[in-house]
Amino acid sequence: MGDRLKQIREKSKLRRQILAQQLGASGGESIGDLLTSKDEQEVKKLKLSKEKNTISDDQVQGSKEANLPGIPAGPTKVLISEEKKERKHNIQPGDQDPEKTKEDSEEEEVEEVVYKDSSHFLKGTQSANPHNDYCQHFVDTGQRPHNFIRDVGLADRFEEYPKLRELIRLKDEIIAERATPPMYLDCDLHLFDLDELECKFDVVYIDPPLEEYQRRASGTTFNWKPWTWDEIMKLEVEKVAAQRSFLFLWCGSHEGLNEGRKCLRKWGFRRCEDICWIKTNKTNPGNTKYLEPDAIFQHTKEHCLMGIKGTVRRSTDGDFIHANVDIDLVITEEPPLGSTEKPTEIFHIMEHFCLGRRRLHLFGSDDTLRPGWLSVGPSLTSSNFSADLYNSYFSSGPEDLLVGCTQEIETLRPKSPTGKHKGDGGGRGGGNAPNRGGPGPRARGGVRGGMMRGVGFQGSGGRGFVSFSVR
């Protein structure tokens, strides 16, 4: 028992010595002086401030180490005695001080730097550069960390990627050339029957005025009435969705993440992507007080769910979709509280991706009217929609339903990777299955007969449904 106790004491002593070295203490017995309470530290600070004119530079450095154990102390603050200050004051410009020593010259070369706000070293961190702590900067100033991401605008984003920039330019040109004139219809979507549009659409874009937007700006008067998710779900979007089509639904950042998925399922769509809008607050950094009722984090983003209906393969349906052109992230300035405004970039993403020309925007407004789109909603101040005229834009033949492509675009655009069993008829799952869907060899994930979940197409390897995600 005595030997065991002796070993424990030796280990404890060794740990204290190592800890003293890390904290900058003179020995293991002085660790307690460093690990004091906040009240005791404040008392020490007051004493040090009163005695700062008589404390040497070494003592000042020691007090900083005692205040922030284990943290680099940053720039040295030089204390100049009253005698030296008076002597320096009496010397005329151009004269040389005969009593100046080498140490005095070194002291004058040292700049006194005072950190403010997030520039302070944080107690308990080991950061050597506090200016990179954007989370603490957000706490101090309200400036969100993503305010400092550079080149997020469409004009600046592709400066270092000339091929991608050229691809975007070519796609914008052909989209603008093939776009139909903007059409709009002012109506109450609670009562309007979408069948009256007499058209099936390749892209349906829904931007509902959510209750969440009004909660963020409580006490503000609004000129629009919010929609509940039950009301949104009652929209008969399935009536106007083409056999193969895509849906983009803004769902906020709270309850809509679940309710939006329910809407997609009810309308016959499968969720395949989630576009995230990161909101900066450069012009209004003080807007940090709002919190959702049961939220844990500060919500500084919003989501747009993307759903797919029908059979689409990203690697072979290049006439209908161009996958991998845009990313699923948008970074723009946050609109005023209570506003339903969305970034214009979402239109670029939809138009670059889906090459179908029939595009419907539900809950459109006068500010969102755009060539190539039919806007419908109660926020529009007038109407010019004619079902016969609109359908005449696509009546010449199947090629009128698509934007089309050029050889330049086809050369520049990113291509989706093909499966390992390319050409064997079964895709990634059960490619060698018999024609009647027999139990072919197991693919990745243990799936038989080519059965996989996600965006699907009928493979020739039997009844199995083979799928690829559209990205």
N, C-alpha and C positions, 0 to 999 in steps of 0.2 A: 504493500500500500504506500509506503514511503517513497519507493522508487517511482511509482506511477505519479504521485503528487509532484515529485521533483521534475519529471518530464513535462507535465502540464505547465508548471511555473516557467520552465525554460522556453517553451513554445510561446507562452504569453509574453514573455519579455522580448523575444525575437520579433513578434508581431508588432509590439509597441515601438520597437526601434525602426522597423520598416515604415510604419505609419508616420513616425516623427520625421523621417527623411522625406516622405511624400508631402507632408504639410509644411515643411520648412522649419520645424521646431528644433531647438537645440538638443533635446534629448527626450527619452520616453516619458520622463516625469513632467515635462512641460506641455504635454498634449492637452491637458485639462484647461490650460490658459487660453488655448486657441478655440476649443469647442465650448464657447460660452453662449448664454442666451442672448436674444436680441436686445433686451433691456440693458444687460451688462455691456454689450457692444456699444449701445448708444451713449452710455456713461463714459466709456473709454474715448469715443469720438469727441465728446464735449471737452474732456480733459485735454486731448491732443490739440484741439482747435485753440484752446486758451494758451497752450505752451508752444505753439508752432514756431514762434520767433526764437526760441531758445533750444529747440530740438535739432540735432544734427541730421544731415542727409541720411546717414545710416539708420538712425532711429525712425525717421519717417518711413523708409522702406520696410523696416521691421513691423511697424504698426499696420501697414497695408497688408502684409502677409498674414498678420494676426486677424485682420478683418475679413479677408477672403482667402482662407487656407487652400493651398493647392492651385490657385488661379494666378496667371501672370499679371503683374501689377500695371502693365501698360506704360505710357510715357512718364518719365520722371519729372516731378514738379520741384524746381529748384527754389530754395528759400534764400533770399538775400537779406543780410543784416541791415539794420537802419543806418549803420556807419557807412557801408558800401553804397547804399542808395543815396545818402547825402553827398558823398564824395563824387558820385557819378553825376549828380544834379549840378554840382558847382563847376564841373569841367565845361569849358566853352567848346562849341563845335569846331572841329579841326585840330584841337589840342589832344595830346596823348597823356594819359594818366601815368605819372612816374611811379606810382605805388601799385600799379596793376600787376598781378602775378599771372603765371600760366594757368593756374586753377581758375582765376577770375575770367580769363578769356574763354576757357572751356565752358564755364557756367553760362556765359552770355550766348554761346552758340546753341545751347539747349533750349528748345521752344517748349513753352508750357501749353499743353493741350488739355482741354477740359471736355470730356465726353458728356453728351446730353441724351436723355431719353434712351432709345435702344442702343446707343453707343456705349453704354455702361457694360462692363463685364458682368455676366450673370453669376450670382453665387450658386455653386453647385454644378456649374458647367466647366468643360475643359476647352471651350472655344478659344482659339488664338486670335480670331478676328470677329469681334462682336457685330460688325457692320453687315455680316452675312446672315444674321439671325432675323429673318423676315417675319417669323411668328411673333417674336418679341416686339418687332417694329409695328406689327398690326395691333398688339395690345397697347402700345404707347401712343400711336398716332391714328389708328383706324385704317391705315393704308393696307389693303389686302396684298398678300405675297405675289399674286399673279399680276399685280399692277406693273411689275418690273420685268415681265417677260417681253423680250424685244421682237420686233418685226412680226407682229401678229396680224397686221392688216393685209388685205388681199393684194395691195399694190407693192408691199415690201417683202412679202413672204417668200417669194421664189427668186430673189435676186441672185442667190448662189446656185440655183438649179435652172439653167437656161432651157434645158429640154422640157422640163415640167412647165415652165412659164410659157413656152411656145405651145405646148399641148393645150393649156388652159385658154390661150388666145384663140387657137384654131377652133376649139369646141364652142367658145362664146360666139364666134363669128357664124358658125353654121346653125347654132341654136337661134340666134337673132334673125338669120335669114329665113328660117323655116317657121318662125313663130307666127301664130295667128294674132289678129288685132285683139287687144284686151276687151273682154266682155264682162259685164257685171249685172247683178240682179239684186235689187233691194227687196228683202222679204223677211218675214218672221219665221225662223227655222223651227219654232215650236209647232207651227201650223202648216208649213210648206211641205208638199209631197215631192221628194227628190225625183220621183218618176217623171215629173213634168219637164225635167231637163232633157228627156228623150235621148240620152246619150250614156254610153258606158265609158268610164275614164280609166286611163292607165296609171295616173297618180292622183291620189286624194290627200289634200293637205288640210288638217283641222287645227285651228288655233282658238280654242274656246276661251271665253272670259271667265276664268276660274275664281272661285271664292277665295282661294289662297292669295290672289293679287290684292284683294281688298283687305284681307287680314293684315297684310304687311303695312298698310297705311291707315290704320284705324283712326277715326276722327276726321277723315277726309271725305268730302262730298264727291260722288261719282255720277256721271251722266249715263252709265250703263248698268244693267242688272246682271249679276253673276249667274252662271249656270252651275247646277249641282251635277255630280257625276251620274246620278240616276237620269237626269234630263239628257245628258250627253249620250248615254247608252241607248236612249230611245231613238236617236237618229238612225234612220234606215239606210246606212251607208252601203250595206250589201246590195241594195237595189241599183246603185250607180257604179259599182266596181266591176271592171272588166274581168274576163276569165283569168288572165294573168295581169296582176296590178300590184301597186305598192301604196301603202298608207303611212303618212307621217302625222303623228299626234303629239302636240305639246301637252305635258301632264304635270308641270310644276316640279317641285322638289319634295313633296310631302306625301299626302295620301294618294295623289295621282299616280305614283309609281306602281301601286297595286291596282287601282281602279282603271287606269289606262290599259293594263294588260287584259282586264276583264272585257273592256270594250272591244279590243282587237279580236278576242275569241268570239264574242257575240256577232261581230260583223264578218266573220269567216277568214280572218287574217292570222298568221303566225308571226309572233315577234321574232325578228332576226337581228336587229341592231338597236343601239341606244346612242343617239347623238347628244352630247353634253355641251351645254352653253356655260362657259365660265365667265362670270360677270366681274369686271373691274370696277373700282369706285374712285378713280383719280379725281374726278370733279366733285365728289361728295364723300370724302373719307370719313366723315363723322357718322355715317349711316351704319352703325354696328349694334344698335340696341335691340332690333327686332329678333325674336326667337319664336319658332313654332311651339305650340303648347307642350308637346312631349318630345321636342328635339333635344339632342345631346350636343350637337356641333352647330356652329354658325353656318347657315345655309347661304352659300355664295354661288350656286350654280342652279341650272334648270335642265330638265331632260325632255328630249323629243324621241318618242318611241317610233321605230320603223317596223311595219308589218308587211308580209308578203302573202299574196293569194295566188294559187295556181302553180303551174310547173315552169320553173326557170332554172337554167344551169348557167353559172357564171362563166364557165370556160367555153361554151358552145353557143350561147344565145347573145352573141356580140351585136346582133342587130337591134336588140331590145334593151340591153344594159351594158354599161361600161364600168365594171367594178374596179376598185382600188385607185380611182382618180383623186378623190378627196378624202380627207380624214374625218373622223367622227367627233371632232372637237372644234368649238367655236369660241373665240375669246374677243369680247367687245365690251364697251362701257355699259353699265347698268342703266336702264331707263328710269325716269322718275317713279317714285313710289306710287303704286296703284295703276301703273300703265300696263297695257297688254302688248306693248310693242316688242317685236322679236327682231333679231339680227337679219339683215338682208342676205347674209351668206347662206342661210338655209335654202333659199331659192337656187343659189348656185349649186349646192350639193345635190338637190333633187334633179335639176336639169342636166347636170353633168352625168349623173348616174343612170336615170331612166330616159331612154330615147323615144318613148311614146309621146305623141304630141297632144293628147287629150288630157288636160290637167285641170283639176277642180280645187278651188280654195274655199273651204267653208269658214264662216266668220271673217270674211275679208272686209276691208275698209277702204276708204278713198286713198289712204296713204300706201296701200299694198297692191294697188292695181298694177298689173304687169303684163306685157305682151306674152302671148302663149298660154294665158290662164283665164279661166272663167271664175270670177269671184262672186260668191253668194253669201248674203248675211244681212242682219238688221242695221249694221253700222254704215252701210252705203247710202249715199244721199240721192242717187238716181239709178236708172236702169237702162240698158241698151240691148238686153239679151233677146235673141230670137233663135229658137231651136232649129228652124229650117236653115237660117244663115249659118249658124255654128256648125251644123252637121255637113253643110256643103263644103267646108274646108277639108273634109276627109272622104269625099264621095268618089274621087276619081279612080281609086284603086287601093290595094293594100299598102303600097309604098307611101301613100298620103298619111298613114297612121304613124309613121316613124320619122324621126329627124334625119336619119341617114348618117353616113360617115364618109371620110375620105381616106385615101391611102396614107397621107401624112399622119392623120390622127391614129390610124391603125398601127402605124410603125412606132409612134411615140408612146402610146398609152400602155400602162403596166398590164401584163398578162397574168391571169390566175394560174397557179400551178396545176398540172394535171395529176391524176391519180397514178399510183404505182402500177396498176394493172390496166393501163390505157389500151383500149382497143379490144379487151377481152369480154366486153359486154356487161360487166357487172360492177364497174366502178370500184370503190374502195371496200365494198363488203360483199363477200361470197361471189366473186366474179366468175368462178368456174362452176356455178350451180347449173343443174339441168334446166332445159327449157321450161319445164312445168314447175319451177320453183322448188326443186328438191333440196335436200340438206347439203348444200355445198360446203366447202371447207370454211372454218370459222375465220372471220376477219377480225380486225382489231376491235376489242371490246366484247368478243365472244358472240357476234351477231351472225345468225344463219340466213342463208337464202337472200343475201343482199338487203336485209332490213336494217335501216338506220333512221334516226330521227332528224328532223330539220327540214330544210327546203328540199323537195323531192322531185325525182323524175322517174319514169318507168324504164327500167333497164331491160335488156333483152335476156338477162340471165334468170328469167322466170317471173313469178308474180311479185317477187321481192321489190320493195320500194327503196331505191338508192338515193342518197341525198348529199347535197353540198350546201354549206352555209354561204349566203350571199354577203360578201364583204368588199 
